[in-house]
Amino acid sequence: RLHRRAAAEKKGRCKSMKRIIRRTLCLLGALLFCLAPLASCASGSAGNGKTITLYVYNWGEYISDGSEDSLNVNAEFEKYCRDVLGMNVKVNYSTYSSNEDMYAKISSGAAVYDVIIPSDYMIQRMIDEKLLAPLNLDRIPNYEYIFDDFKGDNVYYEPHDGNTYSVPYTYGMVGVIYNTTIVPEDCPSLGSWGLMWDESFKGDILQFNNNRDAFGTALYYLGYDVNEATEAQWREALELLKKQKDLVQGYVMDEIFNKMKSGSAAVSAYYAGDFLSMYEDNEDLGFYYPEEGTNIYVDAMCIPANAAHYDLALEYINFMCSEEIAVANAEYHYYASPNRLVTENEEYIEYMESIHEDAMKILYDDVSTVKSSAYLNLPADKLTLVNDLWEELKVESSIGTGIYICCGVILAALAALVICTVLRKRRWAKLY
């Protein structure tokens, strides 16, 4: 009887334990069901202690990075993710020197990035080729601070299909930078693209090291439409660039900073914001927008179609549009900002005018008065033509003829040596 009672009590305890386990499992299931949306929102990165790496690909010298007492924007984003979003995030930030370099890497699939910042015509091309993802603007509330001139139907480089693929980061125009200690005030080429072809400054002229901007300088100088130019006009621009080769010290992008700041070059075409950056270190530099017309551009933040962290990329873009961050970036790179939180910030205006008294005029006011046009994405046949012409320009060297002559002389000498050797052997053969 005692054994039966003990067995019954043991069976009762087992049933009781099973009920407790079932109830506990139900409660855990309900709890997990409630927490599932939160886990999804965090992309599974933060709660489990894992670190997400956000890959950002941008132009060089184009973000406030903590140098020279500036705000480290990427470090601040990592802190924001940790403190506000509860996520462990590491920003892997790398740079490129031209739209074409960036496009080649993205389109080939050689690397995957979460945020990129191309220029207008390249954005248009990447949209056409399905390389960019539409943006969920509900997740970018700071988009409201972008000026209307850069939204909707005013965005000339986006299709008006109801989607938005980019959020403007900077804009500006291309001008001519020159050293006033080398280029005299009465130089007849001042004010024109002609200064880039002035033989008085042979060996002291710098040209863009990308095909769209380099050909742009020639097309504007010739008075042709940079988007509608015919093949004959593109070839005429090529011939003009070939003539310039004897005058050019080098084809550059970011290298221009050291060359112009140090005075090792006298003339260059480049962006207005970069002029202000160089002027800060060398007040002998002057700047103007060429009278024949020039390029106006917009660089904007986009998410590649194959981005691994779409939601986090949206957070990054929104963060970049917040006031403190946007002002820090604008004060670092000196380009015009499409964000009214920047342009209405009195400290920003005061800072820019401390760099150059005409800084706000150069960056903002002149945009409405200077003759300018934007680059549009070219048709496939034109892109092929431009790439071929660019290769022809870069391959053909001003010393090419000399090389051919030298090679000819060497080959002739070798041929003469062979002939002499053969004749000598025959002579010795006759003797012996």
ChimeraX attribute file (.defattr): number of C-alpha atoms within 10 A of each C-alpha:
attribute: neighborCount
match mode: 1-to-1
recipient: residues
	/A:1	6
	/A:2	7
	/A:3	8
	/A:4	9
	/A:5	10
	/A:6	11
	/A:7	12
	/A:8	12
	/A:9	12
	/A:10	12
	/A:11	12
	/A:12	12
	/A:13	12
	/A:14	12
	/A:15	12
	/A:16	12
	/A:17	12
	/A:18	12
	/A:19	12
	/A:20	12
	/A:21	12
	/A:22	12
	/A:23	12
	/A:24	12
	/A:25	12
	/A:26	12
	/A:27	12
	/A:28	12
	/A:29	12
	/A:30	12
	/A:31	11
	/A:32	13
	/A:33	11
	/A:34	11
	/A:35	11
	/A:36	12
	/A:37	11
	/A:38	13
	/A:39	15
	/A:40	10
	/A:41	12
	/A:42	17
	/A:43	16
	/A:44	15
	/A:45	18
	/A:46	18
	/A:47	14
	/A:48	10
	/A:49	11
	/A:50	12
	/A:51	14
	/A:52	18
	/A:53	17
	/A:54	22
	/A:55	20
	/A:56	21
	/A:57	20
	/A:58	20
	/A:59	18
	/A:60	14
	/A:61	14
	/A:62	16
	/A:63	22
	/A:64	22
	/A:65	17
	/A:66	14
	/A:67	9
	/A:68	8
	/A:69	8
	/A:70	14
	/A:71	20
	/A:72	16
	/A:73	20
	/A:74	22
	/A:75	15
	/A:76	13
	/A:77	19
	/A:78	19
	/A:79	17
	/A:80	18
	/A:81	19
	/A:82	14
	/A:83	11
	/A:84	9
	/A:85	15
	/A:86	15
	/A:87	23
	/A:88	21
	/A:89	22
	/A:90	17
	/A:91	15
	/A:92	13
	/A:93	14
	/A:94	13
	/A:95	15
	/A:96	16
	/A:97	17
	/A:98	21
	/A:99	19
	/A:100	15
	/A:101	11
	/A:102	19
	/A:103	18
	/A:104	11
	/A:105	14
	/A:106	19
	/A:107	15
	/A:108	9
	/A:109	11
	/A:110	8
	/A:111	10
	/A:112	18
	/A:113	23
	/A:114	24
	/A:115	24
	/A:116	25
	/A:117	26
	/A:118	26
	/A:119	21
	/A:120	26
	/A:121	22
	/A:122	21
	/A:123	28
	/A:124	21
	/A:125	20
	/A:126	21
	/A:127	19
	/A:128	13
	/A:129	10
	/A:130	13
	/A:131	17
	/A:132	21
	/A:133	19
	/A:134	16
	/A:135	19
	/A:136	14
	/A:137	17
	/A:138	9
	/A:139	14
	/A:140	18
	/A:141	14
	/A:142	18
	/A:143	18
	/A:144	13
	/A:145	15
	/A:146	19
	/A:147	14
	/A:148	13
	/A:149	10
	/A:150	17
	/A:151	17
	/A:152	15
	/A:153	12
	/A:154	11
	/A:155	17
	/A:156	16
	/A:157	22
	/A:158	22
	/A:159	15
	/A:160	12
	/A:161	7
	/A:162	9
	/A:163	14
	/A:164	18
	/A:165	23
	/A:166	27
	/A:167	25
	/A:168	25
	/A:169	25
	/A:170	24
	/A:171	23
	/A:172	22
	/A:173	25
	/A:174	24
	/A:175	26
	/A:176	24
	/A:177	27
	/A:178	27
	/A:179	21
	/A:180	15
	/A:181	12
	/A:182	16
	/A:183	18
	/A:184	11
	/A:185	10
	/A:186	7
	/A:187	11
	/A:188	11
	/A:189	15
	/A:190	20
	/A:191	16
	/A:192	19
	/A:193	25
	/A:194	17
	/A:195	23
	/A:196	28
	/A:197	23
	/A:198	17
	/A:199	15
	/A:200	12
	/A:201	18
	/A:202	17
	/A:203	17
	/A:204	22
	/A:205	26
	/A:206	26
	/A:207	25
	/A:208	21
	/A:209	17
	/A:210	19
	/A:211	18
	/A:212	19
	/A:213	19
	/A:214	18
	/A:215	23
	/A:216	23
	/A:217	28
	/A:218	24
	/A:219	26
	/A:220	22
	/A:221	21
	/A:222	16
	/A:223	12
	/A:224	18
	/A:225	14
	/A:226	24
	/A:227	16
	/A:228	12
	/A:229	15
	/A:230	13
	/A:231	12
	/A:232	9
	/A:233	17
	/A:234	22
	/A:235	16
	/A:236	15
	/A:237	24
	/A:238	21
	/A:239	15
	/A:240	18
	/A:241	22
	/A:242	18
	/A:243	13
	/A:244	20
	/A:245	23
	/A:246	16
	/A:247	22
	/A:248	23
	/A:249	19
	/A:250	17
	/A:251	17
	/A:252	17
	/A:253	16
	/A:254	16
	/A:255	12
	/A:256	22
	/A:257	17
	/A:258	13
	/A:259	18
	/A:260	25
	/A:261	21
	/A:262	13
	/A:263	18
	/A:264	15
	/A:265	22
	/A:266	25
	/A:267	32
	/A:268	25
	/A:269	26
	/A:270	21
	/A:271	21
	/A:272	24
	/A:273	24
	/A:274	19
	/A:275	28
	/A:276	26
	/A:277	19
	/A:278	20
	/A:279	20
	/A:280	15
	/A:281	15
	/A:282	16
	/A:283	14
	/A:284	16
	/A:285	23
	/A:286	17
	/A:287	23
	/A:288	18
	/A:289	24
	/A:290	25
	/A:291	16
	/A:292	19
	/A:293	21
	/A:294	24
	/A:295	21
	/A:296	19
	/A:297	20
	/A:298	25
	/A:299	21
	/A:300	20
	/A:301	25
	/A:302	25
	/A:303	27
	/A:304	24
	/A:305	18
	/A:306	17
	/A:307	18
	/A:308	17
	/A:309	17
	/A:310	20
	/A:311	17
	/A:312	21
	/A:313	24
	/A:314	22
	/A:315	17
	/A:316	23
	/A:317	23
	/A:318	17
	/A:319	21
	/A:320	24
	/A:321	27
	/A:322	17
	/A:323	17
	/A:324	15
	/A:325	21
	/A:326	24
	/A:327	22
	/A:328	21
	/A:329	26
	/A:330	23
	/A:331	23
	/A:332	21
	/A:333	18
	/A:334	20
	/A:335	26
	/A:336	23
	/A:337	24
	/A:338	25
	/A:339	25
	/A:340	15
	/A:341	20
	/A:342	26
	/A:343	17
	/A:344	10
	/A:345	13
	/A:346	11
	/A:347	13
	/A:348	17
	/A:349	15
	/A:350	12
	/A:351	12
	/A:352	19
	/A:353	14
	/A:354	12
	/A:355	16
	/A:356	16
	/A:357	11
	/A:358	13
	/A:359	22
	/A:360	16
	/A:361	12
	/A:362	22
	/A:363	20
	/A:364	18
	/A:365	12
	/A:366	14
	/A:367	15
	/A:368	8
	/A:369	8
	/A:370	16
	/A:371	15
	/A:372	19
	/A:373	16
	/A:374	17
	/A:375	22
	/A:376	18
	/A:377	18
	/A:378	17
	/A:379	11
	/A:380	10
	/A:381	9
	/A:382	17
	/A:383	13
	/A:384	12
	/A:385	15
	/A:386	20
	/A:387	15
	/A:388	12
	/A:389	19
	/A:390	20
	/A:391	12
	/A:392	13
	/A:393	16
	/A:394	13
	/A:395	10
	/A:396	13
	/A:397	14
	/A:398	14
	/A:399	9
	/A:400	11
	/A:401	11
	/A:402	11
	/A:403	12
	/A:404	11
	/A:405	11
	/A:406	12
	/A:407	12
	/A:408	12
	/A:409	12
	/A:410	12
	/A:411	12
	/A:412	12
	/A:413	12
	/A:414	12
	/A:415	12
	/A:416	12
	/A:417	12
	/A:418	12
	/A:419	12
	/A:420	12
	/A:421	12
	/A:422	11
	/A:423	12
	/A:424	11
	/A:425	12
	/A:426	11
	/A:427	11
	/A:428	9
	/A:429	9
	/A:430	7
	/A:431	7
	/A:432	5
